[in-house]
């Protein structure tokens, strides 16, 4: 299930904590701080998610 949608999985991209080392073949993995400690940190995480999804602002 946690593989690329191009195979048998459901993922195209995945955000992981910046200290994580997760790699999923065929899935773009972005390492970012995931704790929404303040509005700026939350905005950075959202920007990373949009970037992984290929959404331009």
Phi, psi and omega in degrees: 000323183268055176232185181290143177296336178292345176252241180249009184263191183236008187248143168250328181209160185208130173266133175231158179301147186297348176260359181279159180238024183297137173226134177232116181305129178083000181242130176286123181250125178247129179264117181215156172297129184256357180274122181275073186281339179198171182302323180293318178295320178295316179297321178297320179294318179295318177300318178297319179296317179295322178297314178299324181281352180080023180265122179267139177261000000 
